[in-house]
Amino acid sequence: MTEAPADTRDHDEEFEDEFEDAPMQQPAPRLQRKTAPIVPSQNVAGRALVLVIAIMTFLSCLTLGAVTLVRDTASVWENQISREATIQIKPVDGLDMDAALETAARIAGEFAGVVSTRIVDREATARLLEPWLGSGLNIDELPVPRLIIVTIDETSPPDFGAMRAAITPKVPTASLDDHRTWVDRLVAMARTTVTIGTGVLVLMLAATVLSVVFATRGAMAGNGHIIEVLHFVGAEARFIASEFRRHFLLTGMKGAAAGGAAAVIVFIIFSWWSSRNLATPEADQATALFGNFAIGANGYLGVAVIVAVIGGLTAATSHFTVVRFLGDMDLHQPDGM
């Protein structure tokens, strides 16, 4: 074999040196494709569902607040009524009202089980009538009954029959009311109100679940081709359902949080208005009927529970809807596909 010419060998050696000195070319980087979620995060249906859930949560929280307010107020009424009895003395011609009040209060105070007696004075009686008859009343010129508040011991109440029998001969126009009838009616009313409020709350939660079902089916119909491809190439139903569950959990929590926050703001405004108008006769009557419009810590805790429940129901409803949809898809898929 003949040797290559010297100039050729020199040229090859120079080429090899240049190749070794040249930097190694890196392969072109692969473009990273941005993956999109199965369920679009923002669309018209999604925003509408957030609004629907917010409205349902707002109404549910208002219902819960009203039920809590009525229940707490009824409990306060029941406790106050069970601790007190009332002696009412009607005015008649020739009756010395002040003396009759003193006599009835003295007789009632002598019974075992009576803690104290208090005569409602003229000013307090006028304030009770002011919302209906106006201010500047002269109680002595009107045939207005006068009241005596009898505070009793709840653990050992007095014998009201014997008290009536002792007071009536001394003050014939006096009548004793132990409020048992009112307590029974009040308890019945409170239970009925709580039952109705609970029923309304359940209906609202059911409406929210149905809204989520329709929204989930709409989202699946809009992305049906993607779901079918994922399902038939081997994606598990659990994975697809988890994507929908995550999406609708966020959607439900957004709407529920917005509705709950709006309800809390309404409760705070009512409580502030009630506290600012305590001195007026109208506010006194409203406070006597409904308290100070404050739902308390239990009410706010109930709002948080409703927000969490609606968010959980939204996620669970979408999960079961997707699983059922995929099960129907497998059931109706012909063999061999």
Backbone torsions as a table, in degrees:
resi	resn	phi	psi	omega
1	MET	NA	131.1	-177.1
2	THR	-82.0	144.7	179.3
3	GLU	-78.8	147.4	178.4
4	ALA	-69.8	149.2	178.9
5	PRO	-57.3	153.6	-176.7
6	ALA	-62.6	-37.7	-177.4
7	ASP	-69.0	-30.5	178.2
8	THR	-69.4	-42.9	177.9
9	ARG	-61.6	-40.8	178.8
10	ASP	-62.9	-38.9	-179.5
11	HIS	-65.9	-40.4	179.0
12	ASP	-65.9	-39.5	179.3
13	GLU	-65.3	-38.9	177.5
14	GLU	-64.1	-39.3	-180.0
15	PHE	-64.7	-41.5	179.0
16	GLU	-64.9	-39.7	178.0
17	ASP	-62.6	-41.8	179.5
18	GLU	-65.4	-38.1	-179.7
19	PHE	-66.3	-38.1	179.0
20	GLU	-69.1	-36.1	-179.4
21	ASP	-74.6	-23.9	-177.5
22	ALA	-69.1	142.1	178.9
23	PRO	-68.2	143.5	-179.4
24	MET	-71.4	127.3	-179.3
25	GLN	-76.8	128.2	178.8
26	GLN	-85.3	146.6	177.6
27	PRO	-64.8	147.6	-179.3
28	ALA	-60.1	133.7	-179.2
29	PRO	-65.2	143.5	178.4
30	ARG	-77.9	137.1	179.9
31	LEU	-68.8	128.8	177.9
32	GLN	-83.1	116.3	-179.9
33	ARG	-84.8	130.6	179.7
34	LYS	-75.2	121.3	-179.3
35	THR	-80.7	140.0	179.0
36	ALA	-106.2	146.7	178.6
37	PRO	-68.1	157.2	178.8
38	ILE	-63.7	-43.5	179.0
39	VAL	-99.1	123.2	178.6
40	PRO	-57.9	132.2	-176.6
41	SER	-72.7	-31.3	-178.7
42	GLN	-132.1	115.9	171.3
43	ASN	-152.5	176.7	-176.1
44	VAL	-63.9	-42.2	-179.9
45	ALA	-63.8	-38.7	179.7
46	GLY	-64.7	-43.5	178.9
47	ARG	-66.4	-37.5	177.7
48	ALA	-65.3	-39.2	179.1
49	LEU	-65.6	-39.9	176.6
50	VAL	-59.5	-42.3	179.7
51	LEU	-65.5	-42.6	179.6
52	VAL	-62.6	-45.1	180.0
53	ILE	-64.5	-38.3	178.2
54	ALA	-62.9	-43.0	179.8
55	ILE	-65.6	-45.0	179.6
56	MET	-62.4	-41.7	179.2
57	THR	-65.4	-41.0	179.0
58	PHE	-60.4	-47.7	179.8
59	LEU	-66.9	-38.0	178.1
60	SER	-63.3	-42.6	179.4
61	CYS	-67.3	-38.3	176.2
62	LEU	-63.3	-41.0	177.6
63	THR	-62.6	-45.1	178.3
64	LEU	-62.5	-41.6	178.5
65	GLY	-63.3	-41.4	179.0
66	ALA	-65.3	-42.1	178.7
67	VAL	-63.7	-43.0	178.7
68	THR	-62.6	-41.3	-179.9
69	LEU	-63.8	-46.2	180.0
70	VAL	-65.5	-42.1	-179.0
71	ARG	-64.3	-45.2	179.6
72	ASP	-65.4	-41.8	179.7
73	THR	-64.9	-41.5	177.8
74	ALA	-63.5	-36.8	177.6
75	SER	-65.4	-40.5	177.4
76	VAL	-64.3	-44.6	177.5
77	TRP	-58.0	-47.3	-177.0
78	GLU	-61.6	-41.0	179.4
79	ASN	-67.2	-41.6	-179.9
80	GLN	-67.4	-42.5	-178.6
81	ILE	-67.3	-38.0	-179.4
82	SER	-68.8	-19.1	179.0
83	ARG	-94.3	-6.1	-174.1
84	GLU	-134.8	151.3	169.2
85	ALA	-128.7	162.1	-174.7
86	THR	-128.0	133.8	171.9
87	ILE	-108.5	121.9	-179.8
88	GLN	-110.2	130.3	179.4
89	ILE	-118.4	119.3	-179.4
90	LYS	-87.2	138.8	180.0
91	PRO	-76.6	138.2	174.2
92	VAL	-136.8	164.6	179.7
93	ASP	-63.3	133.8	177.7
94	GLY	83.3	3.5	-179.7
95	LEU	-91.8	127.6	173.0
96	ASP	-83.8	100.1	-172.6
97	MET	-62.5	-42.7	-178.6
98	ASP	-62.8	-42.3	179.0
99	ALA	-67.3	-38.8	178.9
100	ALA	-64.6	-39.3	178.1
101	LEU	-63.7	-44.7	179.2
102	GLU	-63.4	-40.5	-179.5
103	THR	-65.5	-47.1	-179.2
104	ALA	-64.5	-40.4	179.1
105	ALA	-64.9	-38.6	-179.5
106	ARG	-67.2	-42.8	-179.0
107	ILE	-65.4	-43.3	-179.8
108	ALA	-65.0	-37.5	-178.5
109	GLY	-68.1	-16.4	-179.2
110	GLU	-81.5	-10.3	-177.0
111	PHE	-83.3	143.4	175.1
112	ALA	-68.7	138.3	-177.3
113	GLY	98.9	-8.3	177.0
114	VAL	-95.3	120.5	-178.9
115	VAL	-79.8	-47.3	-178.8
116	SER	-161.5	164.8	174.1
117	THR	-128.9	145.7	-178.6
118	ARG	-141.1	126.0	177.2
119	ILE	-85.4	127.1	176.3
120	VAL	-74.9	114.9	-173.5
121	ASP	-75.0	177.9	-176.4
122	ARG	-63.5	-42.0	-178.5
123	GLU	-62.2	-44.0	179.2
124	ALA	-65.7	-38.8	177.2
125	THR	-64.2	-40.0	178.4
126	ALA	-64.9	-37.6	178.2
127	ARG	-66.2	-33.5	177.2
128	LEU	-65.9	-33.1	-178.1
129	LEU	-92.1	-9.7	-174.3
130	GLU	-59.5	-39.7	179.5
131	PRO	-60.9	-25.0	-178.0
132	TRP	-102.5	-36.9	-174.8
133	LEU	-107.1	-4.8	179.2
134	GLY	87.3	177.4	-178.0
135	SER	-90.1	169.0	178.6
136	GLY	76.1	29.7	-179.1
137	LEU	-77.7	146.2	171.5
138	ASN	-108.7	101.9	-174.2
139	ILE	-60.2	-32.5	-177.1
140	ASP	-67.2	-23.6	-179.0
141	GLU	-90.5	-3.2	-178.5
142	LEU	-117.3	145.7	177.9
143	PRO	-79.4	66.3	-176.7
144	VAL	-100.6	126.3	176.5
145	PRO	-64.7	151.8	176.8
146	ARG	-109.2	152.8	-171.8
147	LEU	-120.5	150.4	171.0
148	ILE	-126.2	123.5	178.1
149	ILE	-90.8	121.9	179.7
150	VAL	-108.2	113.5	177.6
151	THR	-88.3	127.2	-173.5
152	ILE	-117.0	163.0	177.0
153	ASP	-86.7	117.1	-176.0
154	GLU	-63.9	-32.1	-176.9
155	THR	-73.8	-31.3	179.1
156	SER	-141.3	78.7	-178.0
157	PRO	-67.1	156.5	-178.5
158	PRO	-75.5	172.2	176.0
159	ASP	-84.2	101.5	-175.0
160	PHE	-69.4	-30.7	177.3
161	GLY	-64.0	-43.9	178.2
162	ALA	-67.3	-34.2	178.5
163	MET	-65.5	-42.4	177.4
164	ARG	-61.5	-44.2	-178.6
165	ALA	-64.5	-28.1	179.7
166	ALA	-82.6	-33.0	-175.3
167	ILE	-82.8	-39.7	-172.1
168	THR	-58.9	-42.7	178.8
169	PRO	-64.3	-32.5	-179.2
170	LYS	-80.0	-38.9	-179.4
171	VAL	-130.0	93.4	-173.8
172	PRO	-63.5	-29.6	-178.0
173	THR	-86.5	6.2	-179.2
174	ALA	-86.8	145.4	176.0
175	SER	-137.6	137.2	-177.8
176	LEU	-104.9	129.4	179.0
177	ASP	-122.8	117.6	178.3
178	ASP	-91.7	2.0	172.6
179	HIS	66.5	17.2	179.0
180	ARG	-63.0	-41.5	-180.0
181	THR	-63.0	-41.4	-180.0
182	TRP	-67.8	-36.0	178.6
183	VAL	-63.7	-43.9	179.5
184	ASP	-63.1	-43.0	178.5
185	ARG	-65.8	-37.9	-179.6
186	LEU	-65.2	-43.4	178.4
187	VAL	-63.2	-41.9	178.9
188	ALA	-63.7	-42.3	179.0
189	MET	-63.8	-43.1	-179.4
190	ALA	-63.3	-43.0	179.1
191	ARG	-64.8	-40.2	178.6
192	THR	-63.9	-43.2	179.2
193	THR	-63.3	-43.3	178.8
194	VAL	-63.6	-39.8	179.3
195	THR	-64.9	-45.1	179.2
196	ILE	-63.1	-45.2	179.0
197	GLY	-61.5	-39.5	177.8
198	THR	-65.0	-40.2	177.4
199	GLY	-62.7	-43.4	177.7
200	VAL	-62.5	-40.4	179.4
201	LEU	-63.2	-42.1	178.5
202	VAL	-64.1	-41.0	178.2
203	LEU	-62.3	-40.1	178.8
204	MET	-66.0	-40.5	177.5
205	LEU	-65.3	-38.0	177.4
206	ALA	-64.4	-41.0	177.2
207	ALA	-63.3	-37.5	177.2
208	THR	-64.2	-42.3	179.0
209	VAL	-62.4	-43.7	179.2
210	LEU	-64.1	-38.6	177.2
211	SER	-61.5	-41.3	179.3
212	VAL	-66.5	-38.6	178.4
213	VAL	-60.5	-47.8	179.9
214	PHE	-64.6	-40.1	178.9
215	ALA	-65.6	-39.2	178.9
216	THR	-64.9	-44.5	178.6
217	ARG	-63.8	-37.5	176.3
218	GLY	-64.3	-42.2	178.0
219	ALA	-64.9	-37.1	178.7
220	MET	-70.8	-35.9	177.0
221	ALA	-65.6	-38.5	178.7
222	GLY	-71.1	-25.5	-180.0
223	ASN	-117.8	27.0	-175.8
224	GLY	-61.6	-39.8	-178.1
225	HIS	-65.1	-36.9	178.8
226	ILE	-68.5	-41.9	-179.3
227	ILE	-64.6	-41.3	179.5
228	GLU	-63.2	-42.7	179.0
229	VAL	-63.1	-46.9	179.7
230	LEU	-61.2	-40.3	-176.8
231	HIS	-69.4	-40.8	-175.6
232	PHE	-81.2	-17.4	174.9
233	VAL	-88.8	1.5	172.8
234	GLY	117.6	0.6	178.9
235	ALA	-68.0	131.8	-177.7
236	GLU	-72.3	150.2	178.0
237	ALA	-61.9	-30.5	179.8
238	ARG	-64.6	-38.0	178.8
239	PHE	-66.4	-47.4	-179.1
240	ILE	-63.3	-42.3	179.5
241	ALA	-64.7	-36.0	179.6
242	SER	-65.3	-34.7	177.0
243	GLU	-64.1	-45.4	178.0
244	PHE	-66.8	-40.1	-179.7
245	ARG	-61.8	-42.8	179.4
246	ARG	-63.6	-43.3	-178.8
247	HIS	-63.3	-48.1	-176.0
248	PHE	-76.7	-22.7	173.0
249	LEU	-65.3	-45.1	177.0
250	LEU	-63.9	-41.5	178.9
251	THR	-62.6	-46.0	-179.6
252	GLY	-64.6	-40.5	-179.7
253	MET	-67.4	-36.9	177.2
254	LYS	-61.8	-50.9	-179.2
255	GLY	-65.1	-42.3	-179.0
256	ALA	-65.7	-40.9	179.4
257	ALA	-64.3	-40.5	178.9
258	ALA	-64.9	-45.4	178.7
259	GLY	-65.0	-41.2	178.0
260	GLY	-64.4	-40.8	179.0
261	ALA	-64.4	-39.8	178.0
262	ALA	-63.9	-40.2	178.3
263	ALA	-65.2	-41.0	178.4
264	VAL	-62.2	-40.3	178.1
265	ILE	-62.0	-41.9	178.2
266	VAL	-62.3	-43.2	178.9
267	PHE	-62.3	-41.9	-179.4
268	ILE	-65.1	-40.2	179.5
269	ILE	-64.3	-44.4	178.6
270	PHE	-64.0	-40.5	179.2
271	SER	-65.4	-40.7	178.6
272	TRP	-65.4	-43.2	178.7
273	TRP	-62.1	-41.3	-179.4
274	SER	-64.6	-41.2	-180.0
275	SER	-69.6	-28.4	-179.8
276	ARG	-79.7	-17.4	-174.9
277	ASN	-118.7	30.2	-178.4
278	LEU	-68.9	-25.0	-174.0
279	ALA	-82.0	-13.5	-176.2
280	THR	-85.3	151.6	178.9
281	PRO	-62.0	-38.5	179.6
282	GLU	-62.1	-43.4	179.2
283	ALA	-67.0	-34.0	177.2
284	ASP	-62.6	-42.5	178.7
285	GLN	-67.7	-41.5	178.6
286	ALA	-64.3	-38.7	177.9
287	THR	-66.4	-37.6	178.2
288	ALA	-64.7	-33.1	-178.6
289	LEU	-84.3	-43.5	-171.2
290	PHE	-120.7	7.4	-176.3
291	GLY	78.1	-157.0	-177.3
292	ASN	-98.5	23.5	177.7
293	PHE	58.6	28.4	176.6
294	ALA	-109.5	125.5	-176.0
295	ILE	-84.8	-12.3	176.4
296	GLY	77.7	-179.1	-177.2
297	ALA	-64.3	-37.0	180.0
298	ASN	-64.4	-36.7	178.0
299	GLY	-65.2	-45.0	178.6
300	TYR	-66.8	-35.5	174.6
301	LEU	-64.3	-38.0	176.0
302	GLY	-63.1	-37.2	176.0
303	VAL	-61.3	-44.5	178.4
304	ALA	-62.5	-39.1	179.0
305	VAL	-65.1	-41.5	179.4
306	ILE	-63.6	-41.1	177.4
307	VAL	-59.8	-45.8	179.9
308	ALA	-66.6	-40.0	-179.4
309	VAL	-64.9	-44.0	-179.3
310	ILE	-66.3	-40.0	175.9
311	GLY	-62.3	-43.4	178.1
312	GLY	-65.9	-41.3	177.6
313	LEU	-62.8	-38.1	178.4
314	THR	-62.2	-46.9	-180.0
315	ALA	-65.6	-46.2	-178.2
316	ALA	-64.9	-40.5	179.8
317	THR	-62.8	-45.8	178.7
318	SER	-63.2	-38.3	-180.0
319	HIS	-61.8	-50.9	-178.2
320	PHE	-68.3	-32.2	177.3
321	THR	-65.1	-43.5	179.5
322	VAL	-66.2	-44.2	179.8
323	VAL	-60.7	-41.6	178.9
324	ARG	-67.3	-38.6	178.5
325	PHE	-62.1	-45.2	179.2
326	LEU	-67.5	-35.6	176.0
327	GLY	-63.7	-41.7	176.1
328	ASP	-64.6	-34.9	177.9
329	MET	-62.3	-44.3	178.1
330	ASP	-66.7	-34.7	-176.7
331	LEU	-69.2	-38.2	-177.6
332	HIS	-92.9	-0.1	178.5
333	GLN	-77.6	125.8	-179.0
334	PRO	-67.9	153.5	179.7
335	ASP	-65.4	148.1	178.3
336	GLY	93.4	-6.0	178.5
337	MET	-85.9	NA	NA
